[in-house]
Each structure stands twice: as structure tokens, then as C-alpha cells.
Amino acid sequence: MAVATVAKGSVLVVTYQTGLNASGAPILRQRSLANVKAAALDQDVYDVAQALFGLAQYPVIAVRRDNRFDIEAQ
């Protein structure tokens, strides 16, 4: 049986550092932004994350895009 995927959108996940703990290890937090269009280019998604979180006082550690698909039988 053949299957096809249909893009349903993406979630942008940004990890940033809020400080250091008592032993000097970084304290990391994450924010997720849903409803990113599936057709959006990766560079554009990254640029938006940098622009939005560049306004915050904490440095961005990582930017991740979680794509979501429906898998349908054909």
C-alpha cells in the first residue's frame, strides 16, 4: 500500500539561557510558537526566531523547527 504525506504546519521551538545554576551549568528554557506555515522557508523561520528573541534579554542557544505531517493511505 502506498502512502502520501500532507504537510500540516510546523512548531518553532527556541531554546535560550536564563542564567547559571550554583554549579555554573547553564539554565535553559524553551518557548514554542505554533502554527508556522509548512511552506515557510527554513531561513525565514530562523530569521523570525532571531528577530523575536533578539528583543529578549537572554541569549538564544538553539532554534528548532518541528514539522508535522498527516500520513494517508492511497
C-alpha positions as a Markdown table, in Angstrom:
| # | Residue | x | y | z |
|---|---|---|---|---|
| 1 | Met | 0.0 | 0.0 | 0.0 |
| 2 | Ala | 1.4 | 3.4 | -1.0 |
| 3 | Val | 1.2 | 6.3 | 1.4 |
| 4 | Ala | 1.5 | 10.0 | 1.0 |
| 5 | Thr | 2.3 | 12.8 | 3.4 |
| 6 | Val | 0.4 | 16.1 | 3.7 |
| 7 | Ala | 2.2 | 19.0 | 5.4 |
| 8 | Lys | 0.1 | 20.3 | 8.3 |
| 9 | Gly | 2.3 | 23.0 | 9.7 |
| 10 | Ser | 5.3 | 23.5 | 12.0 |
| 11 | Val | 6.2 | 24.4 | 15.5 |
| 12 | Leu | 9.1 | 26.8 | 16.2 |
| 13 | Val | 11.0 | 25.9 | 19.3 |
| 14 | Val | 13.6 | 28.3 | 20.7 |
| 15 | Thr | 16.0 | 27.4 | 23.5 |
| 16 | Tyr | 17.6 | 30.2 | 25.4 |
| 17 | Gln | 19.8 | 30.6 | 28.5 |
| 18 | Thr | 18.4 | 32.4 | 31.5 |
| 19 | Gly | 21.4 | 32.2 | 33.7 |
| 20 | Leu | 23.7 | 29.8 | 35.6 |
| 21 | Asn | 22.9 | 27.4 | 38.4 |
| 22 | Ala | 25.0 | 27.1 | 41.6 |
| 23 | Ser | 27.5 | 24.7 | 40.0 |
| 24 | Gly | 28.0 | 27.0 | 36.9 |
| 25 | Ala | 25.9 | 25.0 | 34.5 |
| 26 | Pro | 23.6 | 26.9 | 32.2 |
| 27 | Ile | 19.9 | 27.2 | 33.0 |
| 28 | Leu | 18.0 | 26.6 | 29.7 |
| 29 | Arg | 14.3 | 27.4 | 28.9 |
| 30 | Gln | 12.3 | 26.7 | 25.8 |
| 31 | Arg | 9.4 | 28.6 | 24.1 |
| 32 | Ser | 7.3 | 27.1 | 21.4 |
| 33 | Leu | 5.4 | 29.0 | 18.7 |
| 34 | Ala | 2.8 | 27.0 | 16.9 |
| 35 | Asn | 1.1 | 27.5 | 13.5 |
| 36 | Val | 4.2 | 28.1 | 11.5 |
| 37 | Lys | 3.2 | 27.7 | 7.8 |
| 38 | Ala | 4.5 | 24.5 | 6.3 |
| 39 | Ala | 5.5 | 26.4 | 3.2 |
| 40 | Ala | 7.7 | 28.9 | 5.1 |
| 41 | Leu | 11.4 | 28.6 | 4.2 |
| 42 | Asp | 13.7 | 27.4 | 7.0 |
| 43 | Gln | 15.9 | 30.6 | 6.6 |
| 44 | Asp | 12.8 | 32.7 | 7.1 |
| 45 | Val | 11.7 | 30.8 | 10.2 |
| 46 | Tyr | 15.2 | 31.1 | 11.6 |
| 47 | Asp | 15.3 | 34.8 | 10.9 |
| 48 | Val | 12.0 | 35.4 | 12.6 |
| 49 | Ala | 13.2 | 33.5 | 15.7 |
| 50 | Gln | 16.3 | 35.6 | 15.9 |
| 51 | Ala | 14.4 | 38.8 | 15.4 |
| 52 | Leu | 11.8 | 38.0 | 18.1 |
| 53 | Phe | 14.1 | 36.5 | 20.7 |
| 54 | Gly | 16.8 | 39.1 | 19.9 |
| 55 | Leu | 14.5 | 41.6 | 21.7 |
| 56 | Ala | 14.7 | 39.5 | 24.9 |
| 57 | Gln | 17.5 | 39.8 | 27.5 |
| 58 | Tyr | 18.5 | 36.2 | 27.2 |
| 59 | Pro | 20.8 | 34.7 | 24.5 |
| 60 | Val | 19.4 | 32.2 | 22.1 |
| 61 | Ile | 21.1 | 28.8 | 22.3 |
| 62 | Ala | 19.2 | 26.8 | 19.6 |
| 63 | Val | 16.3 | 27.2 | 17.1 |
| 64 | Arg | 14.4 | 24.1 | 16.1 |
| 65 | Arg | 11.5 | 23.5 | 13.7 |
| 66 | Asp | 9.2 | 20.6 | 14.3 |
| 67 | Asn | 7.3 | 19.8 | 11.1 |
| 68 | Arg | 4.0 | 18.0 | 11.3 |
| 69 | Phe | 2.5 | 15.8 | 8.6 |
| 70 | Asp | -0.6 | 13.6 | 8.1 |
| 71 | Ile | 0.3 | 10.2 | 6.6 |
| 72 | Glu | -2.5 | 9.0 | 4.4 |
| 73 | Ala | -3.0 | 5.7 | 2.6 |
| 74 | Gln | -3.5 | 6.0 | -1.2 |
